[in-house]
Protein backbone atom coordinates (compact mmCIF):
# COMPACT_ATOMS: atom_id res chain seq x y z
CA UNK A 1 0.00 0.00 0.00
CA UNK A 2 2.88 2.38 0.69
CA UNK A 3 4.05 1.97 -2.91
CA UNK A 4 0.54 2.76 -4.18
CA UNK A 5 0.44 5.82 -1.94
CA UNK A 6 3.78 7.10 -3.19
CA UNK A 7 2.78 6.45 -6.82
CA UNK A 8 -0.60 8.19 -6.49
CA UNK A 9 -1.04 11.25 -8.72
CA UNK A 10 -4.24 13.09 -9.52
CA UNK A 11 -4.04 12.41 -13.24
CA UNK A 12 -7.54 12.40 -14.74
CA UNK A 13 -9.30 12.18 -11.36
CA UNK A 14 -11.23 15.11 -9.97
CA UNK A 15 -9.84 16.69 -6.81
CA UNK A 16 -12.58 14.93 -4.81
CA UNK A 17 -11.72 11.54 -6.32
CA UNK A 18 -8.01 12.10 -5.75
CA UNK A 19 -8.63 13.19 -2.15
CA UNK A 20 -10.75 10.10 -1.42
CA UNK A 21 -8.08 7.80 -2.84
CA UNK A 22 -5.36 9.75 -1.03
CA UNK A 23 -7.16 9.36 2.31
CA UNK A 24 -7.68 5.64 1.79
CA UNK A 25 -4.05 5.00 0.95
CA UNK A 26 -2.68 7.38 3.59
CA UNK A 27 -4.16 5.16 6.30
CA UNK A 28 -1.43 2.68 5.45
CA UNK A 29 1.33 5.14 4.64
CA UNK A 30 1.60 7.22 7.79
CA UNK A 31 2.72 6.16 11.21
CA UNK A 32 0.72 7.75 14.05
CA UNK A 33 2.43 10.93 15.15
CA UNK A 34 3.81 11.67 11.69
CA UNK A 35 3.88 15.35 10.84
CA UNK A 36 0.61 16.26 9.02
CA UNK A 37 2.61 18.74 6.92
CA UNK A 38 4.03 15.75 5.07
CA UNK A 39 0.51 14.89 3.91
CA UNK A 40 0.03 18.45 2.67
CA UNK A 41 3.29 18.30 0.72
CA UNK A 42 2.47 14.88 -0.74
CA UNK A 43 -1.07 15.83 -1.75
CA UNK A 44 -0.11 19.18 -3.26
CA UNK A 45 2.92 17.90 -5.13
CA UNK A 46 0.89 15.16 -6.84
CA UNK A 47 -1.92 17.39 -8.10
CA UNK A 48 -2.31 17.97 -11.83
CA UNK A 49 0.02 20.74 -12.98
CA UNK A 50 -2.77 23.18 -13.91
CA UNK A 51 -4.28 22.90 -10.43
CA UNK A 52 -0.97 22.69 -8.58
CA UNK A 53 0.20 25.97 -10.11
CA UNK A 54 -2.90 27.74 -8.77
CA UNK A 55 -2.67 26.10 -5.33
CA UNK A 56 1.03 26.92 -4.94
CA UNK A 57 0.38 30.65 -4.56
CA UNK A 58 -1.76 30.19 -1.45
CA UNK A 59 -0.34 29.42 1.98
CA UNK A 60 -1.91 26.24 3.30
CA UNK A 61 -1.45 24.81 6.75
CA UNK A 62 -3.57 21.68 6.65
CA UNK A 63 -4.70 18.97 4.28
CA UNK A 64 -8.24 20.36 4.38
CA UNK A 65 -6.89 23.79 3.33
CA UNK A 66 -5.03 22.40 0.33
CA UNK A 67 -8.00 20.26 -0.72
CA UNK A 68 -10.37 23.21 -0.47
CA UNK A 69 -8.00 25.44 -2.44
CA UNK A 70 -7.55 22.73 -5.08
CA UNK A 71 -11.34 22.32 -5.38
CA UNK A 72 -11.74 26.05 -5.98
CA UNK A 73 -8.94 26.03 -8.55
CA UNK A 74 -10.51 23.05 -10.32
CA UNK A 75 -13.88 24.82 -10.41
CA UNK A 76 -12.33 28.01 -11.80
CA UNK A 77 -10.49 26.05 -14.49
CA UNK A 78 -13.71 24.24 -15.46
CA UNK A 79 -15.59 27.56 -15.71
CA UNK A 80 -12.83 29.04 -17.85
CA UNK A 81 -12.84 25.98 -20.11
CA UNK A 82 -16.62 26.22 -20.43
CA UNK A 83 -16.41 29.90 -21.42
CA UNK A 84 -13.69 29.13 -23.95
CA UNK A 85 -15.77 26.34 -25.45
CA UNK A 86 -18.79 28.62 -25.77
CA UNK A 87 -16.69 31.33 -27.40
CA UNK A 88 -15.11 28.85 -29.80
CA UNK A 89 -18.15 26.76 -30.69
CA UNK A 90 -21.12 28.85 -29.58
CA UNK A 91 -21.17 31.26 -32.45
CA UNK A 92 -23.79 33.94 -32.75
CA UNK A 93 -27.49 33.65 -32.10
CA UNK A 94 -28.27 35.98 -34.98
CA UNK A 95 -29.58 34.52 -38.18
CA UNK A 96 -27.05 34.82 -40.95
CA UNK A 97 -29.50 36.16 -43.53
CA UNK A 98 -31.54 38.36 -41.22
CA UNK A 99 -32.80 41.53 -42.90
CA UNK A 100 -33.15 44.75 -40.94
Secondary structure, 3 states (H helix, E strand, C coil): CHHHHHHCCCCCCCHHHHHHHHHHHHHHHCCCCCCHHHHHHHHHHCCCHHHHHHHCCCCCCCHHHHHHHHHHHHHHHHHHHHHHHHHHHCCCCCCCCCCC
